[in-house]
Amino acid sequence: MGVLERVDTICAQHTDERELRVAVLTELRSAIPFDAFAWLSTDPVTCVGSSPVAEVPVISDLPRMIGAKYRSKVNRWTSLAPCVPATLVSSLGNDWSGRDTWCSMLSEYGIRDVVSVVLSDPAGCWGFIDLWRRAGPFDPDESHLLGALSRLVIPALRQAQLRTFEMPSLLDRDGPAVLLLTDDLAIVGQTGRSEHYMSALLPAEAGRAAIPAAAFNVAAQLLALEAGVDDLPAQARVHVPGRSWMTTSAARITPGTLPNGSTIAVTIEPTPPAERASLYARIAGLTGREADVLNAVVAGYDSRNAARILTISEHTLQDHLKSIFAKTHTTSRRQLTARATGATT
């Protein structure tokens, strides 16, 4: 059995998105040698990273590394073709240490090449993978295998994310969590709930503080936006295990209004029901018309009024509903609404 067949089996066996990535990476490493890696899940619309699985050379350099990655235009996941890997050597040649801060950091670590692939399809961007190697460049066969693997994994990642909508959405009465960061992504202040969310998103070893990777990523996107790297918002939706879908956002603080040099505020708060329903439709792969029907169901319209508003027949509406139920693995409007919005049944 080849690596793609084994990955296909892994995709069928794992229902947890993070566990799926870890298992695939283990299999991938047996076929493509690499020394370090980063596999981030991303918001499908903003492309901002939220939940990483990674091994990096120097963990203390992580904030600087994330900031540099977001500000670099070299093989950036927002500009690569879907599931078509690109390497630094093929893009820049063998001498790229002074290209930008990101490339210079890689050279500091002794990295000779990085192969990158974006996991995206017509519905959105679901993540990206960077594999780092010290021994030498990745060859075309390795890149081809990584591309084939990425196409295989995307549907499984989306199904794993879809399953998170089946989990109870716990009501959070404590308001948003807030972290204060400098432009170097150093955390200089945070509310009590922040540690709870960060621990749930990226569990740390016993006795160690959680790594606020989600906050680093959204703040780094704000810096990239300000630098003109792209025009995507500094925001990402992410499922917090044991809680619900949450939205992380970064915004610039007015200079001089807070001490300790903090200039970026990152907030973490429950994703609003309408926004959650839109994300649900995208992850489930609903068509535009099916998404319209979902919105009508969520709004509480019966079949007659929903059909009238959408200017379709009730028969057509029922056909759309059957398709929606199949794609979302639901059996009733009540169940569909609960999963889409997070409302209790």
N, C-alpha and C positions, 0 to 999 in steps of 0.2 A: 504493500500500500504506500502510495506516494504522499508527500507532505500536504498537497491540496486535498486529497481524500481524507487524511487524518484531521485536517482543519475542518472539513465539512462535517465530520463526525462530532468534533468538539462543538461546532455551532448548533448541532441538533441536541446536544446533551446539556448545555449550560443555559440557564434561564436568567442568571444574574449578570448584568452587563460588565461589571468590574471583573468578576471571576472569569468571564468569557475572554476578556482581553489578556488576563494573566495566562490562561491556558494556551491561547493562540501564540503569545510571545514565546512561551516555552517551546512549542513546536517549531516556531519560526527560527529560533536560535539554533536548532539542530540542522537547519538547512542553509541559513545565512549567518555566518559568524559576525558578531558585533560586540563592542566593548561597553557601550552605554546606549540608552534609548530613552525616548519620551513618547508616550501614546496618550494623547489627550482626547477626551470627549469634548465636543463643542456644541454651543447653541446652534441649531440648524440655520437660523436666520442671520445672527450677528457674527457667527464663526469664532466667537470668543471662547477660549478654553475654560473648562469648569472642573473637570474631574480627571486628574492625571494618574497614569501608572508609569512610573519612571525609575531608572537608575542613572544617577548623574555622578561625574567624577568627584565633585566637592559639594556636599550638601549645603555648606555655609554660603556658597556662592549662588544658591538658587535664586534669590531675588534679583541679583544683578544679571544672572543668566536669562531669566524670563523677560526682564526689561529689554535686554539686548536682542533677544529673539523677536519680540514684537516690533521693534523699531527697524529690524533688518528687512530689506526688500528681496534678499537673495533666496530664491526657492521658497518664498513665503506661501503658506498653505492657501491663502486667499487668492493667489494668482496662478497656482498650478492647475493643470487640467485634471479632471476627476480620474482617480485611480491610475494616473500615469506618473510613475516615480521619476524623480530628478536627483542627480548627485551634484555635490559642490564641485567635484573635479570636472565633470562634464560641462558645468555652467561657467566655471571661473578658471579652470586649469589647475595646475598643481600649486601655484603660489597665490593664496588668497588671504594670507594672515592679516594684511592691512586693509582689507576691503571695508570692513566696518567693525563695530565693537563685538558683534556676535562672532564673526569669523576670527577676530583676534583672540577671543576667549577660547575658541576651539583649538587654535594653535597653541595656546598656553597649556592646554590639557594634553597636547601631543596627538590630537585627532587629525588623521590624514584625509578622511572623507566622511560625508554624511549623505545618506540617501533618504529622501523625504517623499511621502505620498499623502495625498488628501483623500479622505474617505467621504466622498460626496456623490449625490445622485440628483435627479431633477427635483426632489423634494427638499433638498438642503444639504448643508455640510454637517457631517456627524462626527468628525474628528480628523486628526492627522497623526502620522507616525514619523518620527525621526530615528534612524539607526546610525550610531556613531562607530567609527572604526579607526584604530591606530595603525594597524598593519599595512594598510594600503587601500586603494580605491575599490569600490564595489564594481563588479563587472556587469555587462548587459543582461546575462542570464539571471543574476541575482535580482536585478531591478525588475525584470519581466516577471519573476516569481512573486515578488512583493506586490506588483500590480494585480496579478491574478488573485492573490490572496485577499487583497483589499476589496475586490469586487465580490468575492465570496462571503466576506464577513459583514458587509453593510446590512443586508436584510436581517441577519441575526442580531446585530446591535440594535436595530430599530424595534424588533420584536421584544427584546429584553427591556428596552425603554418603555414600550407600550404596556408591558406587565406592571410597571411601577404605578400606573394609573388605577390598578386594581386594589392597591394598598390603601388603608384608611388615611385620610388627611386630618391630622391632628390640629385642632384650633390653637393658634398661638396668641395669647392675650398680652404678651409682654412687649409688643411693638417690634420694630425692626432692630436687628443687630447692626452696630456701626463700628468700623475700624478706621483709624486715622493713620495715614502713611505719608512719608516724605517722597520726593521724586526718585529717590534711590530705592523705593519700596521697603523702607524700614518702617515697622509698625511702632508708633509712638503713643498709641492710645486705643482702647476698645471698650465696648460695653460688655457686660457679663455674658450675654447670650452668644457673643461671637465665638468664644472658645467652644461652646457646645456645638454650634453648627460646623465649625472647622473640624472638630473631632469626628463628627458623623460623616463628613465628606471624605476625609482622608485620615483614618485611624492611625495613631502613633503607637510606638512601643510603650509598654508600661513605664511610667515615670518620666516620659518625655512629652513636651508640649506639642500640640497639633501643628502641622505645617499649613499655614493659610494659603494654599496654592490657588484656590478660587479667587481670593482677594488680590493676590499678586497678578493673576491673569487679567482681571477686569481693570485693575489700575494700570497695567502695562498697555492695555488697549487704549486707555485714555491718553497716555503719553504718545502712542503711535498715531492716534487721531490728531493730536495737537501738532505732531511733527509732519503731518501730511502723508503718512505712509498709506493710509486708506481712509475712507469716510464712514466706516462702520461704527455703530454706537458702542460705548463701553458698557455693555450689559450682556448677561448670560442667564438663561434659565437652567436650573440643575435640580435633580431629585436628591433630597437629603434623606438618607436611610433613617427610618423610624419617624420621619416627619411628613413631608409632602414635597411638592415642587416649589422651589424658592427662586427668587430673582435677585441676582447680584448686580449692582450698578456702581459705577465710579463717577465722581463729579469733582471739579476743582473748587477748592475753598478760597474765599476771598483772602488775598495775602494780608497778613498782619492780624487776622481775627482770632487765631489760635496760637498757643505757644509751641515750643519744641520743634519748630520747623515743619510741622505737618501742613501739607497743601492738598492732599487728596483724601476724600471721604468715600469709603466703600460701605454700601448698605446691603443688608441681606434681609429680605422680607418675603412673605408668602406671595406666590404668583397670583394675580387677580383672576377670578373665574373666567372672564371672557378671554383673557390672554392664554390661560391654561387650556381652554377649549380649542383655541386656534392652534396651539402647539400639539395637542392631542390629534387633531385632524391631520396635521402635517406628518407626525410620526406614523399614524395609521395608514397613510398614503391615500387619503380621501381625495377625490377629484374636487374641482372648484364648486361644482353643483352639489356634490355630496356635502361639502363643508357648509354650503348655504342651508341645506336641509338640517344639518346638525345644529346650526345656530338657531333655526326656527324651533327645533325640538327643545333646545336648552332654554329658549325664551318662553316656553310653555304653550305654544300654539298647538291646537289640535290639527288633525289632517286637513280638514276643510279650509281653515284659515291659513295654514302654512302653504297649501297649494295655491290659494288665492294670492297671497303675498309674493310667492315665487313665480307666479303666472305659469303654473304647470297643472296638469290634471292630478286628481287624487291617485289615480292608478300609477302615474309616473312617480309621484311622491313615494308610494309604497315600494316601487321597484328600487328607488334610491335608498330607502330605509333598509331593505333586505341586504343590499350591498354594504351599507354602513355596518349593520350588525355582523356580517361575515368578516369584514376587515378588522373590526374592533373586538371580536369574540364576545359580543353582548347579545342578549336575547329580548330586551325590552327597552322602551323609551326611558323608563325610570332608571334602569341600570346604566344606560348610555349617558344620561344626564349626570348621574352621580360620578361616573368616572371622568367625564369631560371637565366638570366644574369643581370636583372635590367635595360636592355637597353630600351630606350623609343620607343614606337611603332609609 
